[in-house]
């Protein structure tokens, strides 16, 4: 999974050309004292809301795993 962050200088230079507007979430800069306190932090932070939707695996779909040689770490 790839997450593209708005404002990144390389946002539209994705090697797989997978960046598109619907995959670039808005970044909210949070600095007000009440929200910092709510999250137990003392310095401003960035927040992104994600809406991931998981679907059940189709039982009749081909296997998604690819058996291939992997590089050793």
C-alpha positions in Angstrom: 0.0 0.0 0.0 1.3 3.4 -0.9 0.1 6.6 0.7 0.8 9.9 -1.1 1.1 13.0 1.1 -0.1 16.3 -0.2 2.8 18.8 -0.5 5.5 16.1 -1.1 7.9 17.4 -3.8 7.8 13.9 -5.4 4.1 13.4 -5.2 3.5 13.2 -9.0 6.9 11.4 -9.7 5.5 8.0 -8.6 7.5 5.2 -10.3 4.2 3.2 -10.9 2.2 6.3 -12.0 -0.3 5.4 -9.3 -0.7 8.9 -7.9 -4.1 10.5 -8.5 -6.2 13.1 -6.7 -8.4 10.5 -5.0 -5.3 9.0 -3.3 -3.9 12.2 -1.9 -5.4 12.9 1.5 -5.7 16.4 2.9 -3.2 17.0 5.7 -4.5 18.9 8.7 -1.9 20.8 10.8 -2.9 20.6 14.5 -1.5 23.1 17.0 -4.3 24.2 19.3 -3.8 23.4 22.9 -7.0 21.5 23.5 -6.3 19.0 20.6 -2.6 18.7 21.7 -3.8 17.9 25.2 -6.5 15.5 24.0 -3.8 13.4 22.2 -1.3 13.7 25.0 1.3 15.6 23.0 3.0 19.0 23.6 4.1 19.9 20.0 2.0 20.5 16.8 1.4 17.5 14.6 -0.1 16.6 11.2 -3.2 14.6 11.0 -4.7 12.6 8.0 -8.1 10.9 8.0 -8.1 7.7 6.0 -11.1 5.7 4.9 -9.7 2.2 4.1 -12.4 -0.3 3.1 -11.5 -4.0 3.3 -13.3 -6.5 1.1 -13.6 -10.2 1.7 -11.4 -12.3 -0.4 -13.3 -13.9 -3.3 -13.2 -17.7 -2.9 -13.1 -18.2 -6.7 -10.2 -15.8 -7.4 -6.8 -17.0 -8.3 -4.1 -17.0 -5.5 -2.6 -13.6 -5.1 0.8 -14.8 -3.7 3.6 -15.1 -6.2 6.2 -17.8 -5.5 9.5 -16.3 -6.5 13.0 -16.1 -5.2 13.5 -13.2 -2.7 16.7 -11.4 -1.9 18.2 -12.3 1.5 18.5 -9.5 4.0 
